[in-house]
Amino acid sequence: MLGLYLSNLFFMIYKAAYISFILMLLLSFSSGCSSEEKDIPEPDSELPGGDEDSDDGDKETDKVSPFLCTPYNSDKFEKQILYSCEFDHGFDTEYWDNPKDEKFATWTFLPENVETADGKLKLKIKYEEHTRGNKNLYFTSGMLRSKSKVGYGYYEARIKGADVWPGTCSAFWLYTFPNEIDNSKGKKNDVVYNEIDVIELQQVPKSKFILSQNMHIWVFDKDLKNEQIKAGQYPKLGKNETTVNWNPEDEYHVYAVENRPDSVVFYIDDVRVASKPNYFWHMDMYLTLSLGLRNPFEKYDADGQRLPVNPDGLDKSVLDNEGEFIDPESPQRFASVMYVDYIRSWKRDYENFESSKREFTDEDRQRFK
């Protein structure tokens, strides 16, 4: 009897040790993050490189790893100090700019709407009627933008959104300047603009709990003029939305993206929430934090161009009555602030990643709708 008891005890100890070994091995693999990982988007069978039953694309780059590499579970990332800021002592104007920018359709960015206090970056949007050319505009806002471009890497910011919804959008994004590429040196379907919206808070009119992580490109049309390929019109290309159960204007959350040669992966509070194959987002881009307008304080015309809306003509019943207003009796003339606790950047060696880059084609205009 004693022999049988000891035999069973030995077996149980051996089994527990074996399970512990396997778990340690898995944890070691997870923290190490193999350089050959393929943690790219969930397969989409309707797109090239979609799933294992598809004849298109490289099957190896379409597998999803059970482990994801981030700067918090891997030693493969190197922090980029020049493109990281905790805002404890303002921001380094050698590397960051708070510009006057009049290129945005329905408001103007002004330096005085950017400040740091108490270890936070504050971007303010406010009612301030002014003119640009022959156009009346009604709001100014603030932007912080890197003075140089960044390439592949992992970028994150801890943000609390502005407290006016609907009507404002607190954004963390990467983009190239429009018209950087000389159209005389291009051809039809050349990709000439990149934009990755790491996060756009509260821009969806039906719910402030729907957060956007979209991707856009511009290409040359047949006349070598810019054609905007937006996520809204081409959702399979770049539209991502995440519904959360907390109010993004009430507390800080961490929003991140890793732009990789093979994929673009989005995170909220260190959890992957969306990803897409990186077919077209291979241009170096400016790292940007900004606060902008949305419906009902702007509208679109038949050609998709954004137009300013005179807020004094809006129905007060559809406006947010909980925000910070210049005049409590005039909620359409509001002021509001987007808060940023920090912005951080990392890079790693992407040499072993197989790129998903390819040319944009005429067929893509239908494929990605």
C-alpha positions as CSV (number, residue, x, y, z in Angstrom):
1,M,0.0,0.0,0.0
2,L,2.8,2.4,0.9
3,G,4.5,1.6,-2.4
4,L,1.4,2.4,-4.4
5,Y,1.0,5.7,-2.4
6,L,4.6,6.7,-3.1
7,S,4.2,5.8,-6.8
8,N,1.1,8.0,-7.2
9,L,2.7,10.8,-5.3
10,F,5.8,10.7,-7.5
11,F,3.6,10.7,-10.6
12,M,1.7,13.8,-9.4
13,I,4.9,15.6,-8.6
14,Y,6.3,14.7,-12.0
15,K,3.1,15.9,-13.7
16,A,3.1,19.3,-11.9
17,A,6.8,19.8,-12.7
18,Y,6.1,19.1,-16.4
19,I,3.2,21.5,-16.5
20,S,5.3,24.2,-14.8
21,F,8.1,23.7,-17.3
22,I,5.7,24.1,-20.3
23,L,4.3,27.3,-18.7
24,M,7.7,28.7,-18.1
25,L,8.7,27.9,-21.7
26,L,5.6,29.7,-23.0
27,L,6.2,32.7,-20.8
28,S,9.8,32.9,-22.0
29,F,8.7,32.8,-25.6
30,S,6.1,35.5,-24.9
31,S,8.5,37.9,-23.3
32,G,11.2,37.3,-25.8
33,C,9.0,37.9,-28.8
34,S,10.7,35.9,-31.6
35,S,12.0,38.1,-34.4
36,E,10.1,35.9,-36.8
37,E,6.7,36.5,-35.2
38,K,3.8,37.0,-37.5
39,D,1.4,38.9,-35.1
40,I,-0.4,40.7,-38.0
41,P,-4.1,41.3,-38.7
42,E,-6.9,38.8,-38.3
43,P,-7.3,37.3,-41.8
44,D,-9.8,38.8,-44.2
45,S,-10.7,36.3,-46.9
46,E,-11.8,39.1,-49.3
47,L,-8.4,40.8,-49.5
48,P,-5.1,39.7,-51.0
49,G,-3.2,37.7,-48.4
50,G,-6.4,37.0,-46.6
51,D,-6.5,33.5,-45.2
52,E,-5.0,30.1,-45.7
53,D,-7.6,29.2,-48.3
54,S,-6.8,32.2,-50.5
55,D,-4.5,31.9,-53.5
56,D,-3.3,35.5,-53.0
57,G,-0.5,36.8,-50.9
58,D,2.1,35.1,-48.7
59,K,0.5,32.7,-46.3
60,E,3.3,33.1,-43.8
61,T,2.6,36.8,-43.3
62,D,-1.1,36.2,-42.7
63,K,-0.8,34.1,-39.5
64,V,-1.6,35.6,-36.1
65,S,0.8,34.9,-33.3
66,P,-0.7,34.1,-29.9
67,F,1.9,36.5,-28.5
68,L,2.2,40.2,-29.3
69,C,5.4,42.2,-28.8
70,T,5.1,45.6,-27.2
71,P,7.7,47.7,-25.3
72,Y,6.2,46.4,-22.1
73,N,6.7,42.7,-22.7
74,S,9.8,42.7,-24.8
75,D,13.4,43.9,-24.8
76,K,13.4,44.3,-28.5
77,F,12.2,47.9,-28.4
78,E,14.5,51.0,-28.0
79,K,12.9,54.1,-26.7
80,Q,13.2,57.2,-28.9
81,I,13.9,60.0,-26.5
82,L,13.6,62.8,-29.1
83,Y,10.1,61.8,-29.9
84,S,9.0,61.1,-26.3
85,C,7.8,63.7,-23.8
86,E,6.4,63.6,-20.3
87,F,5.5,67.3,-20.3
88,D,6.8,67.8,-16.8
89,H,8.9,70.7,-18.0
90,G,7.1,71.7,-21.2
91,F,8.3,70.3,-24.5
92,D,11.6,70.7,-26.4
93,T,11.0,73.2,-29.2
94,E,14.0,71.8,-31.0
95,Y,12.0,68.7,-31.8
96,W,8.4,69.7,-31.3
97,D,6.3,72.5,-32.8
98,N,3.0,74.1,-31.9
99,P,2.4,75.8,-35.2
100,K,0.0,78.3,-36.7
101,D,-1.6,76.1,-39.3
102,E,-4.2,77.3,-41.7
103,K,-4.4,74.2,-43.9
104,F,-7.3,72.6,-42.1
105,A,-10.7,73.4,-43.6
106,T,-13.0,74.5,-40.7
107,W,-10.7,75.9,-38.0
108,T,-7.2,77.4,-37.5
109,F,-4.5,76.0,-35.2
110,L,-2.8,78.7,-33.2
111,P,0.3,78.5,-30.9
112,E,-1.4,80.2,-28.0
113,N,-3.9,77.3,-27.7
114,V,-1.1,75.0,-26.7
115,E,0.3,75.0,-23.1
116,T,1.8,72.7,-20.5
117,A,0.9,72.8,-16.8
118,D,1.0,70.3,-13.9
119,G,2.9,67.8,-16.1
120,K,0.2,67.8,-18.8
121,L,-0.1,69.0,-22.3
122,K,-3.3,71.0,-22.9
123,L,-4.7,71.6,-26.3
124,K,-7.6,74.1,-26.3
125,I,-10.3,74.6,-28.8
126,K,-12.5,77.7,-28.5
127,Y,-15.0,79.9,-30.2
128,E,-13.0,82.6,-32.0
129,E,-14.6,84.0,-35.1
130,H,-12.1,84.9,-37.8
131,T,-11.7,84.9,-41.6
132,R,-9.4,83.0,-43.9
133,G,-9.4,84.4,-47.4
134,N,-13.2,84.9,-48.1
135,K,-14.3,82.2,-45.7
136,N,-15.7,82.8,-42.2
137,L,-14.4,80.5,-39.6
138,Y,-15.6,80.2,-36.0
139,F,-13.0,78.3,-33.9
140,T,-9.3,78.1,-33.2
141,S,-7.5,75.2,-31.7
142,G,-4.1,73.8,-30.8
143,M,-1.7,71.2,-32.2
144,L,1.6,69.7,-31.2
145,R,3.6,68.1,-34.0
146,S,7.1,66.6,-34.3
147,K,9.5,68.8,-36.4
148,S,10.9,65.7,-38.1
149,K,9.2,62.6,-39.5
150,V,9.2,59.2,-37.9
151,G,9.2,55.8,-39.6
152,Y,8.3,52.3,-38.5
153,G,7.9,52.1,-34.8
154,Y,5.6,51.9,-31.7
155,Y,3.9,55.1,-30.7
156,E,1.6,55.8,-27.7
157,A,0.1,58.6,-25.8
158,R,-2.0,58.8,-22.6
159,I,-4.9,61.1,-23.3
160,K,-8.1,62.4,-21.8
161,G,-10.5,63.7,-24.4
162,A,-12.1,67.1,-24.7
163,D,-15.4,67.4,-22.8
164,V,-17.6,68.6,-25.6
165,W,-19.5,65.9,-27.6
166,P,-20.8,66.0,-30.3
167,G,-18.6,68.5,-32.0
168,T,-14.9,67.9,-31.1
169,C,-12.4,65.2,-31.8
170,S,-9.3,64.7,-29.7
171,A,-6.7,63.0,-32.0
172,F,-3.3,61.3,-31.9
173,W,-2.1,60.6,-35.4
174,L,0.7,60.3,-37.9
175,Y,0.6,62.0,-41.3
176,T,2.6,63.4,-44.2
177,F,2.0,66.9,-45.5
178,P,-0.4,67.0,-48.5
179,N,1.3,67.9,-51.8
180,E,4.8,66.9,-50.7
181,I,5.3,64.9,-53.8
182,D,5.7,66.7,-57.2
183,N,2.9,65.3,-59.5
184,S,5.0,66.0,-62.5
185,K,7.3,63.1,-61.4
186,G,4.5,60.7,-60.7
187,K,2.0,58.4,-62.4
188,K,-1.6,57.3,-61.9
189,N,-2.2,55.4,-58.6
190,D,1.1,56.5,-57.0
191,V,0.5,56.8,-53.2
192,V,1.4,60.4,-52.3
193,Y,-0.1,60.8,-48.8
194,N,-0.1,58.7,-45.7
195,E,-2.2,59.1,-42.5
196,I,-2.6,56.7,-39.5
197,D,-5.1,57.9,-36.9
198,V,-3.8,56.2,-33.7
199,I,-7.0,57.4,-32.0
200,E,-9.8,59.8,-32.8
201,L,-12.0,60.3,-29.7
202,Q,-15.7,61.2,-29.7
203,Q,-15.9,61.9,-33.5
204,V,-18.7,59.4,-34.1
205,P,-22.1,61.3,-33.8
206,K,-24.1,58.4,-32.6
207,S,-22.0,57.5,-29.6
208,K,-19.0,59.0,-27.7
209,F,-18.1,55.4,-26.7
210,I,-17.2,54.5,-30.3
211,L,-13.5,55.2,-30.8
212,S,-11.9,55.4,-34.3
213,Q,-8.5,54.1,-35.4
214,N,-8.5,54.8,-39.2
215,M,-6.0,54.9,-42.0
216,H,-6.1,57.0,-45.1
217,I,-4.1,57.5,-48.3
218,W,-4.1,59.8,-51.3
219,V,-3.2,58.6,-54.8
220,F,-2.7,60.3,-58.1
221,D,-5.7,60.1,-60.4
222,K,-5.4,59.8,-64.2
223,D,-4.8,63.6,-64.4
224,L,-2.1,63.3,-61.7
225,K,-4.3,65.2,-59.2
226,N,-4.8,64.1,-55.6
227,E,-7.6,61.5,-55.0
228,Q,-8.4,60.9,-51.4
229,I,-8.8,57.2,-50.4
230,K,-10.5,57.6,-47.1
231,A,-11.4,54.9,-44.6
232,G,-15.0,55.9,-44.5
233,Q,-15.4,55.2,-48.3
234,Y,-13.0,52.2,-48.3
235,P,-13.6,50.5,-44.9
236,K,-11.8,47.3,-45.8
237,L,-8.7,49.3,-46.4
238,G,-8.4,51.3,-43.3
239,K,-11.5,51.6,-41.1
240,N,-11.4,50.4,-37.5
241,E,-13.8,51.2,-34.6
242,T,-13.7,50.1,-31.0
243,T,-16.6,50.4,-28.6
244,V,-15.6,51.0,-25.0
245,N,-17.7,51.0,-21.7
246,W,-16.0,54.1,-20.3
247,N,-16.3,57.8,-21.2
248,P,-13.0,58.9,-22.9
249,E,-13.6,62.5,-21.7
250,D,-13.7,61.5,-18.0
251,E,-10.3,59.7,-17.5
252,Y,-7.0,59.1,-19.1
253,H,-6.3,56.0,-21.3
254,V,-3.3,54.8,-23.3
255,Y,-3.7,54.7,-27.1
256,A,-0.9,53.2,-29.2
257,V,0.0,51.9,-32.7
258,E,2.8,49.9,-34.1
259,N,3.5,50.7,-37.7
260,R,5.4,47.7,-39.1
261,P,6.5,46.7,-42.6
262,D,3.9,43.9,-42.6
263,S,1.0,45.4,-40.6
264,V,-0.4,48.3,-38.6
265,V,-1.5,47.2,-35.1
266,F,-3.6,49.4,-32.7
267,Y,-3.8,49.2,-28.9
268,I,-5.9,50.7,-26.2
269,D,-4.6,50.3,-22.6
270,D,-2.1,47.7,-23.8
271,V,-4.7,45.5,-25.4
272,R,-4.7,45.0,-29.2
273,V,-8.0,46.2,-30.6
274,A,-7.5,46.4,-34.4
275,S,-5.0,45.6,-37.1
276,K,-4.7,45.8,-40.9
277,P,-2.1,44.6,-43.4
278,N,0.3,47.4,-44.2
279,Y,-0.1,47.7,-47.9
280,F,0.5,51.4,-48.3
281,W,1.6,53.1,-45.1
282,H,5.4,53.1,-45.6
283,M,6.1,56.9,-45.8
284,D,7.8,58.6,-42.9
285,M,5.2,60.7,-41.1
286,Y,4.9,63.6,-38.5
287,L,3.8,62.5,-35.0
288,T,0.9,64.7,-34.1
289,L,-1.5,65.5,-31.2
290,S,-4.4,67.8,-32.1
291,L,-8.0,68.9,-31.2
292,G,-10.4,69.5,-34.0
293,L,-14.1,70.1,-35.0
294,R,-16.7,67.6,-36.0
295,N,-20.4,67.5,-36.7
296,P,-22.5,69.6,-36.1
297,F,-19.8,72.4,-36.1
298,E,-18.8,71.4,-39.6
299,K,-20.5,69.7,-42.6
300,Y,-19.6,68.2,-45.9
301,D,-20.7,69.4,-49.4
302,A,-21.6,67.1,-52.3
303,D,-17.9,66.7,-53.3
304,G,-16.9,65.6,-49.8
305,Q,-15.3,68.9,-48.9
306,R,-15.5,70.1,-45.3
307,L,-17.3,73.4,-44.7
308,P,-17.6,75.5,-41.5
309,V,-20.9,75.9,-39.8
310,N,-22.0,79.1,-38.1
311,P,-22.6,77.8,-34.5
312,D,-25.1,80.6,-33.8
313,G,-27.5,78.9,-36.2
314,L,-27.4,75.5,-34.5
315,D,-30.3,74.1,-32.6
316,K,-29.2,74.2,-28.9
317,S,-31.1,71.0,-28.1
318,V,-28.6,68.9,-30.1
319,L,-25.5,70.4,-28.4
320,D,-23.6,69.3,-25.4
321,N,-24.8,71.1,-22.3
322,E,-22.1,69.7,-20.0
323,G,-19.0,71.3,-21.5
324,E,-17.0,74.4,-20.7
325,F,-18.7,77.3,-22.3
326,I,-17.7,80.9,-22.9
327,D,-21.3,81.9,-22.2
328,P,-23.5,79.4,-20.4
329,E,-26.4,80.6,-22.4
330,S,-24.6,79.9,-25.6
331,P,-23.4,76.3,-25.7
332,Q,-22.6,76.7,-29.4
333,R,-19.8,79.1,-28.4
334,F,-17.8,76.6,-26.4
335,A,-14.2,76.2,-25.2
336,S,-12.8,72.8,-24.3
337,V,-9.5,71.1,-23.6
338,M,-7.8,67.9,-24.6
339,Y,-5.2,66.7,-22.0
340,V,-2.1,64.6,-22.7
341,D,-0.1,63.0,-19.9
342,Y,2.7,61.8,-22.2
343,I,3.7,60.8,-25.6
344,R,6.3,58.0,-26.1
345,S,8.0,56.4,-29.1
346,W,10.0,53.2,-29.6
347,K,11.6,51.5,-32.6
348,R,13.0,48.0,-33.1
349,D,14.8,46.1,-35.8
350,Y,12.3,45.4,-38.6
351,E,14.9,43.9,-41.0
352,N,13.4,40.4,-40.7
353,F,9.8,41.5,-41.2
354,E,8.5,40.7,-44.7
355,S,6.8,43.8,-46.1
356,S,3.2,43.8,-47.2
357,K,3.9,46.9,-49.4
358,R,2.3,46.8,-52.9
359,E,1.1,49.2,-55.6
360,F,-2.4,50.7,-55.5
361,T,-4.5,49.6,-58.5
362,D,-7.7,50.5,-60.2
363,E,-9.3,47.3,-58.9
364,D,-8.6,48.4,-55.3
365,R,-11.2,51.1,-55.6
366,Q,-13.8,48.3,-55.6
367,R,-11.9,45.7,-53.5
368,F,-11.6,47.9,-50.4
369,K,-15.2,49.2,-50.4
